[in-house]
Structures are given as structure tokens and as C-alpha cells.
Amino acid sequence: MVRTALTGGIGAGKSTVSRRLSDLGAIILDADLIAREVVEPGTSGLAEIVATFGKKILRDDATLNRPALGKIVFADEKKLARLNSIVHPRVAARMDEIVHAAPEDAVLVHDVPLLVENHHRAEYDLVMVVFAPEEERIRRLVDDRGMTRDDARARIAAQATDAQRAEVADVVLDNSGSLATTLAQVDACWRNHIEPLR
């Protein structure tokens, strides 16, 4: 089993790379998707978040209001750390379940946005970092996700820097050009770095 990590800042384009790796046969473990799963209504994760931050972070249908929670935690490092202490252990436990169910010859790609922040580099055979310039990431967050420029900048500032990500990278995938160029880099990474590990 080959365990790889895919990381990059918000708006860098991890989902594009992740889809291509899935097409090539990898099992994708998406921390963002799992993070949503572990705070769905009725979960202990959501109950603990409400107990910590109050009912104001819930929508009328009792689901988590992510923008409301984001405004609270991304402006306060201690509150962000508290939220992470609730969510991250639950994400890790769910990922372990998926890994244990995977075939022995699987290529696992852990899509972990906060790999650097949580110091998990040693757990992986290979770390892929998706890169895009900050201004391009801000443009994507504003245009594609409806964030304000200030919110986009705050999200980026709350994460590791490009230099910190580069320090842990085995492969850097530049997603600032065309889709075809990005996909060609992913294919080359699979061929030159992942296949030899199998």
C-alpha cells in the first residue's frame, strides 16, 4: 500500500489534481469531505462545536453554518485551534477506517489541506503540494466560492505559507497554468514518483 499526501493552500486547486489521481486509480481520502461528515447533525462533533461556540453557528435546519463559524475562528488563533482540536481527531479516526478497508496494493491519496500545520509529514511515502500564486487563489475564492477579498485573504493567512509547504514537498504541482498543463504534471508524478513505490 502506497500512502501519499496531497496538500496546498485554499484555492490552489487540490480538487483538480485529486480527480486526476482518482482517474489513475488512487483511493482519495478527502479531509474536507470527511470534516463535513464528522460535523453533520446528530454527530458528537457538531454537538461539541455548538457547546464551544454557541447555537449561533447553526442554520435553521440544525446544520453547521460554516461561514458564520469561519468568521469567528479565522479571526482568532485560539478559537481556530479549539475548532481544530474538535474536528481533526474525528477526521483522523474516520480516515483510519477507510485505510483499513482498502486493498493491500492500493495507492492512497490523503487530501490534507492542513498537512503542514498539523505536522503529519512523516506519515506519508510521498507528499504532493499543489501551488498557485496568492492573487490567483484570491481570484478563485472570490469568483468560484463567493468570498469577499478580505475573507479570502484571512483564510490564506490562517494557513501555512507556500515556503512552509515547499519544505515538506516531494513533488510540487504548479496549477497556475492551463488545465492540460496541470493534468500532464499529475500524470508525470504518477508515472515517475508513485508507480515506483508500488
C-alpha positions as CSV (number, residue, x, y, z in Angstrom):
1,M,0.0,0.0,0.0
2,V,1.4,3.4,-1.0
3,R,0.4,6.3,1.2
4,T,0.7,9.7,-0.3
5,A,-0.5,13.2,0.8
6,L,-1.9,15.9,-1.4
7,T,-1.8,19.4,0.1
8,G,-1.9,23.0,-0.9
9,G,-3.4,26.3,0.2
10,I,-7.1,27.1,-0.1
11,G,-7.9,27.9,-3.8
12,A,-4.7,26.2,-5.1
13,G,-6.6,23.6,-7.0
14,K,-6.3,20.3,-5.0
15,S,-9.7,19.1,-6.3
16,T,-8.4,19.2,-9.9
17,V,-5.4,17.1,-9.0
18,S,-7.4,14.8,-6.8
19,R,-9.9,14.0,-9.6
20,R,-7.0,13.1,-11.9
21,L,-5.3,10.9,-9.3
22,S,-8.7,9.1,-8.8
23,D,-8.9,8.6,-12.6
24,L,-5.5,7.0,-12.5
25,G,-6.7,4.5,-9.8
26,A,-5.9,6.1,-6.5
27,I,-8.3,5.9,-3.5
28,I,-8.8,9.5,-2.4
29,L,-9.2,10.3,1.3
30,D,-10.5,13.9,1.3
31,A,-10.1,15.6,4.6
32,D,-12.5,18.4,3.7
33,L,-15.3,15.9,2.8
34,I,-14.6,13.8,5.9
35,A,-14.5,17.0,8.0
36,R,-18.0,17.8,6.8
37,E,-19.2,14.2,7.6
38,V,-18.0,14.3,11.2
39,V,-19.9,17.5,12.0
40,E,-23.3,16.6,10.4
41,P,-26.4,16.9,12.5
42,G,-26.5,14.2,15.2
43,T,-22.8,13.8,15.4
44,S,-20.7,14.3,18.6
45,G,-18.5,16.6,16.5
46,L,-21.3,19.1,15.9
47,A,-22.5,18.8,19.5
48,E,-19.1,19.8,20.7
49,I,-18.8,22.7,18.3
50,V,-22.2,24.1,19.4
51,A,-21.2,23.6,23.1
52,T,-18.0,25.6,22.4
53,F,-19.1,28.3,20.0
54,G,-22.9,28.6,20.7
55,K,-26.0,27.9,18.7
56,K,-25.4,31.0,16.6
57,I,-23.2,28.8,14.4
58,L,-26.2,26.6,13.4
59,R,-28.6,27.2,10.4
60,D,-32.3,26.9,10.9
61,D,-32.2,23.3,9.8
62,A,-29.6,22.5,12.5
63,T,-26.7,22.1,10.1
64,L,-23.4,23.9,10.7
65,N,-23.3,27.4,9.3
66,R,-19.7,27.3,8.0
67,P,-19.5,31.0,7.0
68,A,-20.7,32.0,10.5
69,L,-18.2,29.7,12.2
70,G,-15.5,30.9,9.8
71,K,-15.9,34.5,10.8
72,I,-15.4,33.5,14.5
73,V,-12.4,31.2,14.1
74,F,-10.4,32.7,11.3
75,A,-10.0,36.0,13.2
76,D,-8.8,34.4,16.4
77,E,-5.9,31.8,16.5
78,K,-7.0,30.4,19.8
79,K,-10.6,29.8,18.6
80,L,-9.3,28.2,15.4
81,A,-7.0,25.9,17.4
82,R,-10.0,24.9,19.6
83,L,-12.1,24.1,16.5
84,N,-9.2,22.1,15.1
85,S,-8.9,20.1,18.3
86,I,-12.6,19.1,17.9
87,V,-12.6,18.2,14.2
88,H,-9.1,16.8,13.5
89,P,-9.2,13.8,15.8
90,R,-12.5,12.8,14.3
91,V,-11.3,13.2,10.8
92,A,-8.2,11.1,11.6
93,A,-10.3,8.3,13.1
94,R,-12.6,8.2,10.0
95,M,-9.6,8.1,7.7
96,D,-8.2,5.2,9.6
97,E,-11.4,3.3,9.0
98,I,-11.2,3.9,5.2
99,V,-7.5,2.9,5.1
100,H,-8.1,-0.4,7.0
101,A,-10.8,-1.3,4.4
102,A,-8.5,-0.6,1.3
103,P,-6.9,-3.4,-0.7
104,E,-3.2,-4.1,0.1
105,D,-2.0,-2.8,-3.2
106,A,-3.9,0.4,-3.1
107,V,-2.5,3.9,-3.8
108,L,-4.0,6.1,-1.1
109,V,-4.0,9.8,-1.6
110,H,-4.8,11.7,1.6
111,D,-6.1,15.2,0.5
112,V,-4.9,17.1,3.6
113,P,-5.2,20.9,3.3
114,L,-3.5,21.4,6.8
115,L,-0.8,18.8,6.5
116,V,2.0,21.3,7.3
117,E,0.0,23.0,10.1
118,N,-0.6,19.6,11.8
119,H,2.9,18.2,11.3
120,H,1.9,14.9,9.7
121,R,4.6,14.7,7.0
122,A,6.2,11.6,8.4
123,E,3.1,9.5,7.9
124,Y,3.4,9.5,4.1
125,D,5.6,7.9,1.4
126,L,5.2,10.9,-0.9
127,V,3.9,14.4,-0.4
128,M,2.5,16.4,-3.3
129,V,1.9,20.1,-3.0
130,V,-0.4,22.0,-5.3
131,F,0.8,25.5,-5.9
132,A,-0.9,28.6,-7.4
133,P,0.1,32.3,-6.8
134,E,-1.8,34.0,-3.9
135,E,-3.5,36.6,-6.2
136,E,-4.8,33.8,-8.4
137,R,-6.1,31.9,-5.3
138,I,-7.9,35.0,-4.1
139,R,-9.5,35.4,-7.5
140,R,-10.7,31.8,-7.5
141,L,-12.1,32.1,-4.0
142,V,-14.0,35.3,-4.9
143,D,-15.2,34.2,-8.3
144,D,-15.8,30.5,-7.6
145,R,-16.8,30.4,-3.9
146,G,-18.3,33.9,-3.4
147,M,-15.9,35.0,-0.7
148,T,-15.0,38.6,-0.2
149,R,-11.4,39.5,-0.9
150,D,-10.9,40.2,2.8
151,D,-12.3,36.7,3.8
152,A,-10.2,35.1,1.1
153,R,-7.0,36.8,2.4
154,A,-7.9,35.8,6.0
155,R,-8.3,32.2,5.0
156,I,-5.0,32.2,3.2
157,A,-3.3,33.9,6.2
158,A,-4.6,31.3,8.6
159,Q,-2.8,28.6,6.7
160,A,0.8,27.6,6.2
161,T,2.9,29.7,3.7
162,D,4.0,28.4,0.3
163,A,7.6,28.2,1.6
164,Q,6.5,26.0,4.5
165,R,4.6,23.7,2.2
166,A,7.6,23.6,-0.2
167,E,9.8,22.4,2.7
168,V,7.8,19.2,3.1
169,A,7.1,18.6,-0.6
170,D,8.5,15.7,-2.6
171,V,6.7,17.0,-5.7
172,V,5.3,20.5,-6.4
173,L,2.4,20.6,-8.9
174,D,2.0,24.1,-10.4
175,N,-1.7,24.8,-11.0
176,S,-1.3,28.3,-12.3
177,G,-1.4,27.4,-16.0
178,S,-3.8,25.6,-18.2
179,L,-5.8,22.5,-17.1
180,A,-3.9,20.4,-19.7
181,T,-0.6,21.5,-18.2
182,T,-1.7,20.7,-14.7
183,L,-3.0,17.2,-15.7
184,A,0.2,16.4,-17.5
185,Q,2.1,17.2,-14.3
186,V,-0.1,14.9,-12.3
187,D,0.3,12.1,-14.9
188,A,4.1,12.5,-14.7
189,C,4.0,12.4,-10.9
190,W,2.0,9.2,-11.0
191,R,4.4,7.6,-13.5
192,N,7.7,8.9,-12.0
193,H,7.0,9.0,-8.3
194,I,4.0,6.9,-7.3
195,E,4.3,3.8,-9.6
196,P,7.9,3.2,-8.5
197,L,6.7,3.0,-4.9
198,R,4.2,0.1,-5.6
